[in-house]
């Protein structure tokens, strides 16, 4: 925004006009752009006079020219005065250029947006009122938003139609001390972003409280209670993008960076449908779950990268559903905590080279440094999950009561301060689900789990109940029912992982099936004399089954402990 001087009626000079006044005038002007006749023109002329930020005739003339343009667009003929200045640009949504109409990209009228944040807001608003359309941003422009709509707490008008924004390598960013997100997609809205950077969004939660001293108390706004006991669902979620239930968003070649959320989803909070293709989610933060992305809907990533995000609670990179607050021994159910969605993370096969998706360098204050899921379904294939960290369990992936499928995945160099340096799969009776059928189930096939570390148990994988009391060590534990979590490993290598015990795999009250799988050269570092120490596999009160083509060898100090049939030390 400009810092031109403004002279008050009293002769005082203010170097910076109040941003909210200017932006409110803009949004009002946009809202009446369709008015015709003397009333519409007079209203816009009055707004231009009040918004003369330069204090000179030049700014007033510009505002009046813009007003004439909007009025003439709404009428049967286009105003002659602004025809030359607006050649090749269609702000009205009426579409008079036949050549441009042939390039609509199946998204209604095409509007070219100059490098001006006010024009961007106007264009989004016009597209909403014109039943959708395509916006082409100025190449390499940075659009700086310094004011948000108080109702939606969003820098741009809420997306309510089918709208495409072609970025041309432009950037849309928040440039304000006020906290607000950039995009919000409502029920029925469909947003497509291409070749764009979205950064510095900051989603804040509406603060409920009494009025300031001396101000009469007004009736509280009608707001549906959210899952955290606060306001409407989505408040404080999605620093760059919030997709409400019934809404959808498609991101192609988009970078989301340096966004924050007071609650969930540092960059994206999805309650509807979101697809990312060839996109990056990096350096975002959420105070609760989902440092990069929070999902309760349908989420799909193809050839995309989620890196260096942080979450105060769970899911440094991606959180599918909500989890417990760090430091608590069990999840807190109710208020939406038992709800999760569907996540699919896929690599992409190109014409010349295959591109893996990646979940890299993310951190969680609780569980799931890379990916966290509490319920729902998660499928990950042709993806590298590397260098993620969890302050509790599941450095790379944490999945509780989740259908988890990993195929052609690299899980490497992740760390958990407690259990499961690479992967944690857990669920079942100890979570007090209404039905015992809701145990975790995971399949890992054609994958590599290597060089992960855990401060306690399961350097590579921890399967089963992670609430363990080690009072008498692990000696003499009989095989149990294995009804907590089911893990199936096929054609997978678990190698060079390290933990206090169960360097490769630690199974507690769960069931593990190994088919054509290698557990080799893993290390356990527990010095306690009462403990049965296993560098390869430790089974505690569960079941472990090896087929005749699986190998457990060269682990330090022993290959197996507990009851692991057909395993030799």
C-alpha positions as CSV (number, residue, x, y, z in Angstrom):
1,X,0.0,0.0,0.0
2,X,1.1,3.6,-0.7
3,X,2.5,5.9,2.0
4,X,1.4,9.2,0.2
5,X,0.6,12.1,2.5
6,X,-3.0,13.0,3.4
7,X,-4.0,16.5,4.5
8,X,-6.8,16.8,7.0
9,X,-9.4,19.6,7.0
10,X,-7.5,21.1,9.9
11,X,-4.3,21.3,7.9
12,X,-2.6,18.5,9.7
13,X,-0.5,16.0,7.7
14,X,-0.8,12.3,8.2
15,X,1.9,10.2,6.4
16,X,-0.2,7.0,6.4
17,X,-4.0,7.0,5.9
18,X,-5.9,4.4,8.0
19,X,-5.9,1.3,5.9
20,X,-9.3,0.0,7.0
21,X,-11.1,3.1,5.8
22,X,-9.5,2.9,2.4
23,X,-10.2,-0.8,2.0
24,X,-13.8,-0.5,3.2
25,X,-14.4,2.2,0.5
26,X,-12.9,-0.2,-2.1
27,X,-15.2,-3.1,-1.0
28,X,-18.2,-0.8,-1.1
29,X,-17.3,0.5,-4.5
30,X,-16.9,-3.0,-5.8
31,X,-20.3,-4.0,-4.4
32,X,-22.1,-1.3,-6.3
33,X,-20.2,-1.7,-9.6
34,X,-23.3,-3.0,-11.2
35,X,-25.5,0.1,-10.4
36,X,-26.6,2.3,-13.3
37,X,-27.7,5.9,-13.8
38,X,-27.1,8.9,-11.6
39,X,-27.4,7.2,-8.3
40,X,-24.6,4.7,-8.9
41,X,-22.3,7.4,-10.4
42,X,-23.0,9.8,-7.5
43,X,-22.3,7.1,-5.0
44,X,-19.0,6.1,-6.5
45,X,-18.0,9.7,-7.0
46,X,-18.5,10.4,-3.3
47,X,-16.4,7.4,-2.4
48,X,-13.6,8.7,-4.7
49,X,-13.7,12.0,-3.0
50,X,-13.5,10.5,0.5
51,X,-10.7,8.2,-0.6
52,X,-8.4,10.8,-2.1
53,X,-5.3,9.4,-0.4
54,X,-2.9,11.6,-2.4
55,X,-4.7,14.9,-1.5
56,X,-4.5,16.0,-5.2
57,X,-6.7,16.2,-8.2
58,X,-4.9,13.3,-9.9
59,X,-6.2,10.7,-7.4
60,X,-9.8,12.0,-7.6
61,X,-9.6,11.9,-11.4
62,X,-8.4,8.3,-11.3
63,X,-11.3,7.3,-9.0
64,X,-13.9,9.0,-11.2
65,X,-12.5,7.3,-14.3
66,X,-12.8,3.9,-12.5
67,X,-16.4,4.8,-11.5
68,X,-17.3,5.7,-15.1
69,X,-15.8,2.4,-16.2
70,X,-17.9,0.3,-13.8
71,X,-21.1,2.2,-14.7
72,X,-20.5,1.9,-18.4
73,X,-19.7,-1.8,-18.1
74,X,-23.1,-2.3,-16.5
75,X,-25.0,-0.5,-19.2
76,X,-25.6,-1.3,-22.9
77,X,-22.6,0.7,-24.1
78,X,-19.0,1.0,-22.9
79,X,-17.9,4.5,-21.8
80,X,-15.7,6.2,-24.4
81,X,-13.4,8.0,-21.9
82,X,-11.9,4.8,-20.4
83,X,-12.0,2.6,-23.5
84,X,-8.3,3.1,-24.4
85,X,-7.1,2.7,-20.8
86,X,-9.0,-0.5,-20.4
87,X,-8.3,-2.1,-23.8
88,X,-7.8,-5.8,-23.5
89,X,-9.2,-6.0,-19.9
90,X,-12.7,-7.1,-19.1
91,X,-13.8,-6.1,-15.5
92,X,-17.5,-6.2,-16.1
93,X,-17.8,-9.9,-16.7
94,X,-19.8,-9.3,-19.9
95,X,-17.0,-10.5,-22.2
96,X,-16.9,-8.4,-25.4
97,X,-13.7,-9.7,-26.9
98,X,-14.4,-12.8,-29.0
99,X,-10.8,-13.9,-29.1
100,X,-10.5,-13.8,-25.4
101,X,-13.8,-15.7,-25.0
102,X,-12.2,-18.6,-26.8
103,X,-9.6,-18.8,-24.0
104,X,-11.9,-19.0,-21.1
105,X,-10.4,-22.2,-19.7
106,X,-13.9,-23.4,-19.0
107,X,-14.2,-21.0,-16.1
108,X,-16.4,-18.2,-17.4
109,X,-15.1,-14.8,-18.4
110,X,-11.4,-14.1,-18.4
111,X,-10.2,-11.0,-16.6
112,X,-6.6,-9.7,-16.7
113,X,-5.7,-8.2,-13.3
114,X,-3.0,-5.5,-13.2
115,X,-0.4,-5.4,-10.4
116,X,-2.7,-3.8,-7.9
117,X,-4.2,-5.5,-4.8
118,X,-7.4,-3.4,-5.0
119,X,-8.0,-4.6,-8.6
120,X,-7.4,-8.2,-7.4
121,X,-10.1,-7.9,-4.7
122,X,-12.4,-6.3,-7.2
123,X,-11.8,-9.0,-9.8
124,X,-12.5,-11.8,-7.3
125,X,-15.7,-10.0,-6.2
126,X,-16.8,-9.6,-9.8
127,X,-16.1,-13.2,-10.6
128,X,-18.3,-14.3,-7.6
129,X,-21.2,-12.1,-8.8
130,X,-20.7,-13.2,-12.4
131,X,-21.1,-16.9,-11.6
132,X,-17.4,-17.6,-11.8
133,X,-14.5,-16.9,-14.2
134,X,-10.8,-16.9,-14.8
135,X,-8.4,-14.2,-13.5
136,X,-5.0,-13.7,-15.0
137,X,-2.6,-12.0,-12.7
138,X,0.2,-9.7,-13.8
139,X,3.5,-11.8,-14.3
140,X,5.8,-11.8,-11.3
141,X,3.7,-9.2,-9.4
142,X,3.4,-9.2,-5.6
143,X,-0.1,-8.4,-4.5
144,X,0.0,-7.1,-0.9
145,X,-3.2,-7.4,1.2
146,X,-3.4,-5.0,4.2
147,X,-7.1,-5.4,5.2
148,X,-9.5,-8.3,5.7
149,X,-13.2,-8.7,5.6
150,X,-14.1,-8.9,9.3
151,X,-16.9,-11.4,8.7
152,X,-14.7,-14.0,7.1
153,X,-11.3,-12.9,8.4
154,X,-10.0,-13.3,4.9
155,X,-7.9,-11.0,2.8
156,X,-9.8,-11.8,-0.4
157,X,-13.6,-12.2,-0.9
158,X,-14.8,-15.6,0.0
159,X,-14.9,-17.9,-3.0
160,X,-18.5,-18.8,-3.7
161,X,-18.4,-19.7,-7.4
162,X,-16.1,-21.7,-9.8
163,X,-13.0,-19.4,-10.1
164,X,-9.6,-20.0,-11.6
165,X,-6.6,-17.7,-10.7
166,X,-3.7,-18.1,-13.1
167,X,-0.8,-16.7,-11.2
168,X,1.9,-16.2,-13.9
169,X,4.5,-16.6,-11.1
170,X,2.9,-13.8,-9.0
171,X,2.7,-13.7,-5.2
172,X,-0.3,-12.9,-3.0
173,X,0.7,-12.0,0.6
174,X,-0.6,-10.5,3.8
175,X,1.1,-7.2,4.5
176,X,-0.6,-6.1,7.7
177,X,-0.2,-6.2,11.5
178,X,-3.7,-7.6,11.5
179,X,-4.0,-11.4,11.4
180,X,-6.1,-12.9,8.6
181,X,-5.9,-15.8,6.1
182,X,-5.6,-15.2,2.3
183,X,-8.3,-17.5,0.8
184,X,-11.6,-19.0,2.0
185,X,-13.7,-21.3,-0.1
186,X,-17.4,-21.6,1.0
187,X,-19.9,-24.4,0.4
188,X,-20.4,-24.6,-3.3
189,X,-17.2,-22.7,-4.1
190,X,-14.5,-24.2,-6.4
191,X,-11.1,-22.5,-6.5
192,X,-8.3,-23.3,-8.8
193,X,-4.8,-21.8,-8.3
194,X,-2.0,-22.1,-10.9
195,X,1.6,-21.0,-10.8
196,X,1.2,-18.8,-7.7
197,X,2.9,-18.2,-4.3
198,X,0.7,-17.6,-1.3
199,X,2.5,-16.5,1.9
200,X,2.3,-14.7,5.2
201,X,-1.3,-15.6,5.9
202,X,-2.2,-15.8,9.6
203,X,-5.5,-17.3,10.6
204,X,-6.7,-16.1,14.0
205,X,-9.7,-17.3,16.1
206,X,-12.6,-14.9,16.8
207,X,-12.3,-13.8,20.4
208,X,-15.5,-14.1,22.4
209,X,-15.8,-11.7,25.3
210,X,-17.6,-8.7,26.7
211,X,-17.6,-5.2,25.1
212,X,-15.0,-2.6,26.0
213,X,-15.7,-0.5,29.1
214,X,-18.5,2.1,28.5
215,X,-19.8,0.3,25.4
216,X,-23.3,-1.1,25.7
217,X,-23.4,-4.9,25.5
218,X,-24.8,-6.1,22.2
219,X,-26.4,-9.5,21.3
220,X,-23.7,-12.1,20.6
221,X,-23.4,-13.2,17.0
222,X,-25.1,-16.4,16.1
223,X,-22.2,-18.8,15.7
224,X,-22.2,-22.6,15.6
225,X,-20.0,-24.2,18.2
226,X,-16.8,-25.6,16.8
227,X,-15.2,-28.9,17.7
228,X,-12.8,-27.2,20.1
229,X,-15.7,-25.6,22.0
230,X,-15.2,-22.2,20.4
231,X,-16.8,-20.6,17.5
232,X,-17.7,-21.7,14.0
233,X,-15.8,-24.6,12.5
234,X,-12.7,-23.5,10.8
235,X,-12.1,-20.4,13.0
236,X,-8.4,-20.0,13.4
237,X,-7.7,-22.7,10.8
238,X,-5.9,-22.5,7.5
239,X,-3.4,-19.6,7.4
240,X,-3.3,-19.5,3.6
241,X,-6.4,-21.4,2.6
242,X,-9.6,-22.6,4.4
243,X,-11.9,-24.9,2.5
244,X,-15.3,-25.4,4.1
245,X,-17.5,-28.4,3.9
246,X,-19.0,-28.6,0.4
247,X,-16.1,-26.5,-1.1
248,X,-13.1,-27.6,-3.2
249,X,-9.7,-26.3,-4.2
250,X,-7.2,-27.4,-6.8
251,X,-3.6,-26.2,-6.6
252,X,-1.2,-26.6,-9.6
253,X,2.3,-25.3,-9.3
254,X,1.5,-23.4,-6.1
255,X,3.8,-22.6,-3.3
256,X,2.4,-22.0,0.2
257,X,5.0,-20.6,2.6
258,X,5.3,-18.7,5.9
259,X,1.7,-19.0,6.8
260,X,0.4,-19.5,10.3
261,X,-2.8,-20.7,12.1
262,X,-3.8,-20.1,15.6
263,X,-5.5,-23.5,15.6
264,X,-5.0,-26.1,12.8
265,X,-3.5,-26.1,9.3
266,X,-0.7,-23.6,9.1
267,X,-1.1,-23.4,5.3
268,X,-4.3,-25.3,4.5
269,X,-7.3,-26.4,6.6
270,X,-9.6,-28.7,4.5
271,X,-13.1,-29.7,5.5
272,X,-14.1,-30.3,1.8
273,X,-11.9,-31.4,-1.1
274,X,-8.4,-30.3,-1.8
275,X,-5.9,-31.4,-4.5
276,X,-2.3,-30.3,-4.8
277,X,-0.3,-31.1,-7.9
278,X,3.4,-30.2,-8.4
279,X,3.0,-27.9,-5.4
280,X,5.0,-27.0,-2.3
281,X,3.9,-26.5,1.3
282,X,6.9,-25.3,3.3
283,X,7.8,-23.3,6.4
284,X,4.3,-23.0,7.8
285,X,3.2,-23.3,11.4
286,X,0.0,-24.3,13.3
287,X,-0.3,-23.9,17.1
288,X,-2.4,-27.1,17.2
289,X,-2.5,-29.9,14.5
290,X,-1.2,-29.9,11.0
291,X,1.7,-27.6,10.6
292,X,1.4,-27.7,6.8
293,X,-2.0,-29.2,6.2
294,X,-5.0,-30.1,8.4
295,X,-7.6,-32.4,6.9
296,X,-11.1,-33.5,7.8
297,X,-12.2,-34.0,4.2
298,X,-10.7,-35.5,1.1
299,X,-7.0,-34.5,0.5
300,X,-4.9,-35.6,-2.5
301,X,-1.2,-34.7,-3.2
302,X,0.5,-35.6,-6.5
303,X,4.1,-34.9,-7.1
304,X,4.1,-32.4,-4.3
305,X,6.4,-31.5,-1.3
306,X,5.5,-30.8,2.3
307,X,8.7,-29.6,4.1
308,X,10.0,-27.8,7.1
309,X,6.5,-27.2,8.7
310,X,5.9,-27.2,12.5
311,X,2.9,-28.1,14.6
312,X,2.5,-27.4,18.3
313,X,0.4,-30.6,18.7
314,X,0.4,-33.3,16.1
315,X,1.2,-33.7,12.4
316,X,4.2,-31.4,11.7
317,X,3.6,-31.9,7.9
318,X,0.0,-33.2,7.6
319,X,-2.6,-34.0,10.2
320,X,-5.6,-36.1,9.3
321,X,-8.0,-35.5,12.2
322,X,-7.2,-34.2,15.6
323,X,-5.2,-35.8,18.3
324,X,-4.3,-35.4,22.0
325,X,-2.5,-32.5,23.4
326,X,1.2,-33.1,24.0
327,X,1.9,-34.5,27.5
328,X,-1.4,-36.4,27.8
329,X,-1.4,-40.1,27.9
330,X,-4.5,-40.7,25.7
331,X,-6.5,-38.8,23.1
332,X,-9.5,-36.7,24.2
333,X,-12.5,-37.9,22.3
334,X,-15.7,-36.0,21.7
335,X,-15.8,-32.5,20.2
336,X,-14.7,-33.8,16.8
337,X,-11.6,-35.6,18.0
338,X,-12.9,-38.9,16.6
339,X,-13.3,-37.5,13.1
340,X,-10.8,-37.8,10.2
341,X,-10.8,-37.8,6.5
342,X,-9.1,-39.4,3.5
343,X,-5.5,-38.6,2.5
344,X,-3.8,-39.8,-0.6
345,X,-0.1,-38.9,-1.3
346,X,1.2,-40.0,-4.6
347,X,4.3,-39.6,-6.8
348,X,3.9,-38.6,-10.4
349,X,5.2,-40.5,-13.4
350,X,6.4,-38.0,-16.0
351,X,7.3,-38.4,-19.7
352,X,11.1,-38.3,-18.9
353,X,11.4,-38.8,-15.2
354,X,9.3,-40.0,-12.3
355,X,8.8,-37.4,-9.5
356,X,8.4,-38.6,-5.9
357,X,6.3,-36.7,-3.5
358,X,8.1,-35.8,-0.2
359,X,7.3,-35.2,3.4
360,X,10.6,-33.8,4.7
361,X,12.0,-31.9,7.7
362,X,8.7,-31.3,9.6
363,X,8.3,-31.2,13.4
364,X,5.5,-32.0,15.8
365,X,5.3,-31.1,19.5
366,X,3.3,-34.3,20.0
367,X,2.9,-37.2,17.6
368,X,3.5,-37.6,13.9
369,X,6.5,-35.5,12.8
370,X,5.7,-36.0,9.1
371,X,2.2,-37.4,9.0
372,X,-0.4,-37.8,11.7
373,X,-3.8,-39.6,11.4
374,X,-6.4,-40.3,14.0
375,X,-9.0,-42.4,12.2
376,X,-9.9,-42.3,8.5
377,X,-7.8,-43.6,5.6
378,X,-4.2,-42.7,4.5
379,X,-2.6,-44.0,1.3
380,X,1.0,-43.0,0.5
381,X,3.0,-44.3,-2.5
382,X,6.2,-43.3,-4.3
383,X,7.0,-40.8,-1.6
384,X,10.0,-40.0,0.5
385,X,9.3,-39.4,4.2
386,X,12.6,-38.2,5.6
387,X,14.2,-36.1,8.5
388,X,10.9,-35.5,10.4
389,X,10.8,-35.2,14.2
390,X,8.2,-35.9,16.8
391,X,8.5,-34.9,20.4
392,X,6.5,-37.9,21.4
393,X,5.7,-40.8,19.0
394,X,6.0,-41.5,15.3
395,X,8.8,-39.5,13.8
396,X,7.8,-40.2,10.2
397,X,4.3,-41.4,10.4
398,X,1.8,-41.8,13.3
399,X,-1.4,-43.6,12.6
400,X,-4.0,-44.5,15.3
401,X,-7.2,-46.3,14.4
402,X,-6.4,-45.7,10.8
403,X,-6.4,-47.7,7.6
404,X,-2.8,-47.0,6.5
405,X,-1.3,-48.2,3.2
406,X,2.4,-47.4,2.3
407,X,3.6,-48.6,-1.1
408,X,7.1,-47.9,-2.6
409,X,7.8,-45.4,0.2
410,X,11.2,-44.4,1.7
411,X,11.0,-43.8,5.5
412,X,14.5,-42.5,6.4
413,X,16.3,-40.5,9.1
414,X,13.2,-39.7,11.1
415,X,13.3,-39.4,14.9
416,X,10.8,-39.8,17.8
417,X,11.7,-38.8,21.3
418,X,9.7,-41.8,22.6
419,X,8.4,-44.6,20.3
420,X,8.5,-45.4,16.6
421,X,11.3,-43.4,15.0
422,X,10.0,-44.3,11.5
423,X,6.4,-45.4,11.9
424,X,3.8,-45.9,14.7
425,X,0.6,-47.9,14.0
426,X,-1.7,-48.2,17.0
427,X,-5.4,-48.6,18.0
428,X,-7.8,-50.9,19.5
429,X,-9.3,-51.5,23.0
430,X,-7.0,-49.2,25.0
431,X,-8.5,-46.1,23.2
432,X,-11.9,-46.9,24.7
433,X,-13.7,-46.9,21.3
434,X,-17.3,-47.9,21.4
435,X,-16.5,-50.8,19.2
436,X,-13.5,-53.1,19.5
437,X,-13.5,-53.4,15.7
438,X,-11.8,-50.0,15.4
439,X,-8.2,-51.2,15.7
440,X,-5.4,-49.8,13.6
441,X,-4.5,-51.7,10.4
442,X,-1.4,-51.0,8.3
443,X,0.2,-52.5,5.2
444,X,3.7,-51.6,4.1
445,X,4.9,-53.0,0.8
446,X,7.9,-52.6,-1.5
447,X,9.3,-50.0,0.9
448,X,12.5,-49.1,2.7
449,X,12.7,-48.1,6.4
450,X,16.2,-47.1,7.2
451,X,18.3,-45.0,9.7
452,X,15.4,-44.0,11.9
453,X,15.8,-43.5,15.7
454,X,13.6,-43.6,18.7
455,X,14.4,-42.6,22.3
456,X,12.5,-45.5,23.7
457,X,11.1,-48.4,21.6
458,X,10.9,-49.3,17.9
459,X,13.6,-47.5,16.0
460,X,12.1,-48.5,12.6
461,X,8.5,-49.4,13.5
462,X,6.4,-49.4,16.7
463,X,3.2,-51.5,16.4
464,X,0.5,-51.7,19.0
465,X,-0.2,-50.0,22.3
466,X,2.5,-47.4,23.1
467,X,1.4,-46.9,26.7
468,X,3.9,-49.3,28.2
469,X,4.8,-49.8,31.8
470,X,8.2,-51.5,32.1
471,X,8.3,-52.7,35.6
472,X,9.7,-56.2,35.4
473,X,11.4,-55.9,32.0
474,X,10.5,-57.8,29.0
475,X,11.7,-61.3,30.1
476,X,9.2,-64.1,30.1
477,X,6.3,-62.3,28.4
478,X,4.1,-64.9,26.7
479,X,2.5,-64.4,23.3
480,X,-0.7,-62.5,23.6
481,X,-3.9,-62.1,21.5
482,X,-2.4,-59.4,19.3
483,X,-5.7,-57.5,19.1
484,X,-4.4,-53.9,19.2
485,X,-3.1,-53.1,15.8
486,X,-2.4,-55.2,12.7
487,X,0.7,-54.6,10.7
488,X,1.6,-56.4,7.4
489,X,5.0,-56.0,5.9
490,X,5.6,-57.2,2.3
491,X,8.9,-57.2,0.4
492,X,10.2,-54.4,2.6
493,X,13.6,-53.8,4.1
494,X,14.0,-52.5,7.7
495,X,17.7,-51.6,8.1
496,X,20.1,-49.5,10.3
497,X,17.4,-48.3,12.7
498,X,18.2,-47.6,16.4
499,X,16.2,-47.6,19.6
500,X,16.5,-48.3,23.3
501,X,14.9,-51.6,22.5
502,X,13.4,-53.2,19.4
503,X,15.8,-51.4,17.1
504,X,14.0,-52.7,14.0
505,X,10.4,-53.5,15.2
506,X,8.8,-53.2,18.6
507,X,5.4,-55.0,18.8
508,X,3.2,-54.5,21.9
509,X,-0.1,-56.3,22.1
510,X,-0.4,-56.1,18.3
511,X,0.1,-58.5,15.4
512,X,2.9,-58.3,12.8
513,X,3.1,-60.4,9.6
514,X,6.3,-60.4,7.6
515,X,6.3,-61.6,4.0
516,X,9.5,-61.5,2.0
517,X,10.8,-58.9,4.4
518,X,14.3,-58.2,5.7
519,X,15.1,-56.9,9.2
520,X,18.8,-56.5,9.2
521,X,21.6,-54.5,10.9
522,X,19.4,-52.7,13.4
523,X,20.6,-51.8,16.9
524,X,19.2,-51.7,20.5
525,X,21.1,-49.8,23.1
526,X,19.2,-50.7,26.4
527,X,21.8,-51.6,29.1
528,X,19.2,-52.9,31.7
529,X,19.9,-56.4,32.9
530,X,16.2,-57.3,33.4
531,X,15.3,-56.5,29.8
532,X,15.4,-58.9,26.9
533,X,17.2,-56.7,24.4
534,X,16.5,-57.1,20.7
535,X,18.2,-55.2,18.0
536,X,15.9,-56.7,15.4
537,X,12.3,-57.5,16.7
538,X,10.9,-57.4,20.2
539,X,7.5,-58.9,20.7
540,X,5.7,-58.0,24.0
541,X,2.3,-59.6,24.6
542,X,1.4,-59.8,20.9
543,X,2.0,-62.0,17.8
544,X,4.8,-61.9,15.2
545,X,4.7,-64.2,12.2
546,X,7.5,-64.7,9.6
547,X,7.2,-66.5,6.3
548,X,10.0,-68.7,5.1
549,X,11.3,-66.0,2.8
550,X,11.7,-63.3,5.4
551,X,15.2,-62.6,7.0
552,X,16.0,-61.3,10.5
553,X,19.8,-61.2,10.7
554,X,22.9,-59.2,11.8
555,X,21.0,-57.2,14.4
556,X,22.8,-55.9,17.5
557,X,22.9,-57.3,20.2
558,X,20.3,-60.0,19.2
559,X,17.9,-60.6,16.4
560,X,14.7,-61.2,18.4
561,X,13.3,-61.2,22.0
562,X,10.0,-62.2,23.4
563,X,8.1,-64.9,21.5
564,X,9.1,-64.6,17.8
565,X,8.7,-68.0,16.0
566,X,11.3,-69.0,13.5
567,X,13.7,-66.2,14.5
568,X,17.2,-67.2,15.4
569,X,19.8,-65.2,17.4
